[in-house]
Structure formats: C-alpha cells, structure tokens
Amino acid sequence: MQPENESSDQGRRSFIEEARRGQIVSAAIETIAEIGYAKASFVQIARRAGVSPGLITYHFAKREELMKQVMQTVHASMDKALSERAEGAESHAAAVRSLIEGFVFYFAERPKEIIAIGQIASASRDAEAARSWFERQSAKTLAEMEDMFREGQRLGELREFSPRVMAVSVIAAMEAAPAELLARPDTDVAAYARELADLFEHAMSPPASEARSS
C-alpha cells in the first residue's frame, strides 16, 4: 500500500536526498517521543539529527509537511511488517491473528514510532495535513478489515456478525495495546499478543457444530 504521491516524489530525489530526509524523519520521531509534539521544533529536531534547522526547511518547508512524512513513513513500515507476517495465512482467522500479534510485537519493538504518530494524530495546531492523511488511512484500513471479515463469512470460516462492529473492535483493541505496554513495561509481550488474538479468534469462530459440517 503506497502512500499517496510518495512514488513520484521519490523518483525525483537523489539517494542522498532520500537518506537525509529519512534521517530527519527519524530524528522527528525521537524528538516527539522524548519531549512531546508541542515542543518538537525544527531546532530540537535538528539537534537530534545533527544537522542545521535550515537543512530541515530545505527538505520540509513547513512543520506539518514533516509531520505528514512521519505519518507516512511509520505507516509504510508497519504496513510492510504486518503484511509480511500475514502473508500465507491459511484462513481469515489466521490472518487476523497474524495482524493482531504483529501489531503488538511491532509496537513493543518500536514504541517511539507509535508514540509519535499518536501525538501527531491528536495535535490541535499545525498538523492538519498529517491528521487528514491519517484519517483517510484509518478509514481505508477499517474498510479493508470489514471486507476481509465479509469474505471469511462468505466462505464459512467465520460466524455471522457485523463486520463493521468487529473491525472497529479489533482496531480499538490493537490501538489500546501501546498504552498498556507503556504503563506496564514488565508485561510479557508474547503472552499479551497471544491472549488478544485468542479473544478475537474465539469471537469470530463459528460454533463447533458448524465448523465440523463445513
């Protein structure tokens, strides 16, 4: 799933420019996670990136442009990781399990990314472009999950339920995981991921009698 306009923009940039932009984005993530979105100025980000503030403005004319790029970068990275994890799943239920467990593990491995995009998404000042992009991506993810549930129901792999309600519930449970793991750093991540996936697998599975007859 390629973020909008990203492919054509990258085609016009050199390898060095892309590397520098990536360095700035990484520094922005670090800065937001450490001191918060409100204090993450170009000066603070430049300090962590080891570059001048002027170099940041060369690549990102406005702060909201950089924040949108942070959103796109994290989303692309997460999308790739989760897609690879779910690839080859033998059933729709197995695919959902892979997505849920993959998200929990992704956050556990890269907490600063999730903190950063969460703060940008809730920002009330100059992050309108980033928030709008995030909202469109969230709506697309929700629709894709609904479609996956409908297909699983059509094939008899999943019981009858509202795909919309289930999709909203799965996404909400996944998005709640970062706060829980941050609040309780001693949490067994593997056990948490497994329990969360078990919960929805049981909720989606058809009764044993239906599963045997199908």
ABEGO torsion letter per residue (X at the ends): XBBBGAAAAAAABBAAAAAAAAAAAAAAAAAAAAAEAAABBAAAAAAAAGBBAAAAAAABABAAAAAAAAAAAAAAAAAAAAAAAABGBABAAAAAAAAAAAAAAAAAABAAAAAAAAAAAABABAAAAAAAAAAAAAAAAAAAAAAAAAAAAAAGABBBBBAAAAAAAAAAAAAAAAAAAAABAABBAAAAAAAAAAAAAAAABBBAAAAAAX
